[in-house]
């Protein structure tokens, strides 16, 4: 039986194999991953704890594993407490400055009252009971004041604890490890929030067209597969929610062709030998209710091809997908890239990671609060600031020079690099020996370096210095998408 007792927060160890995230090496990385996946949820937990302290009714489920006290349920609450109690340097985490100030000014009384929390302590021999509690709390999406697991967490639990086959998760984790066209931020975010059911259906439709007999063979051979570049672009677009079930299930046009994957072979013609005997007879048979499904009926072409209904079954009643894709979430509404809503959707997913990026987070929050159709110039000012700060931080982190030596009339001077020069240096560093990344960033650097482009460095300078230079909101939105990849890669 478990023991109910208060345990000091500093003695609790966050689960490095938390199903919400990919496996982490250190506790500090686990906390950062939880923040990255759902920052607003994590911030809300911190503020709730700061407001009301830790509620004694919310026991942490802890497994005694040797000398370690491993948190099995309540990792985010314990992670938030460790930050509030400043077991780690708070400035190393991407947290709003307003919350950081509250943490730095917490009272001694708060620390005394919340340095230990109520826990249910289980022996290692009771691990099955603990797993069941965790599963009931999150795995079945039951409401108990906690955030239900998403499809990634449920799939990890199913695979790692129940030993079930989860091909979408297996492919995703290999992609996060080997993929050449995604940023570190995307690796963190998609490790805990990615539509693997869409990926599974895409693989079922594409594996034979890529030269593999089964989906499992495709997964095993990745990344040394045929049509690698196109397949990784597809996985990236699924992560960006640009590809969902409606696109994958639409046969006209076929989604795979857009990614350089060969089109499916034409359907085989099912000809009934008796159909050649009488053209008129085939029509007669159809009208009298022939149900053989052969070509000798006028309805044969429609009945020989499965059609999808709301339950994703064919006309013959046979399921076309496995249980993991049943009742998928409806795809989010898409917006044109000239629509301010498309920019806001991207900014919601932008969560800078690493040290010294507090100002970038603050600028991002200001951008999210702007209405682009009413404040296009202000949007450009803030965007330029984000690029310049990001370029300097990235250059410093990767030991890229911030200055340049110039010689003129025999005199040598050292000057700060221009923003264009900084961004070119960053791009060169990101794309070295990485053709996929070069392709990803090409549009952004073109947009920022060409003087006649709306969001170029030159044009952003024109906004400051020229009284007649202005911008159109729709163009700002469209061109924002061209440059965003570079901003994301720097953070």
PyMOL commands that set and color helices and strands:
alter all, ss='L'
color gray80, all
select helices_A, chain A and resi 9-11+27-37+39-52+75-84+90-92+97-104+108-114+124-139+151-160+167-178+184-190+196-206+215-221+228-239+245-249+255-259+273-276+279-287+300-303+323-325+340-348+358-369+376-397+419-431+435-449+457-465+473-490
alter helices_A, ss='H'
color red, helices_A
select strands_A, chain A and resi 3-8+12-13+60-65+68-73+116-123+403-408+411-416
alter strands_A, ss='S'
color yellow, strands_A
deselect
rebuild
show_as cartoon
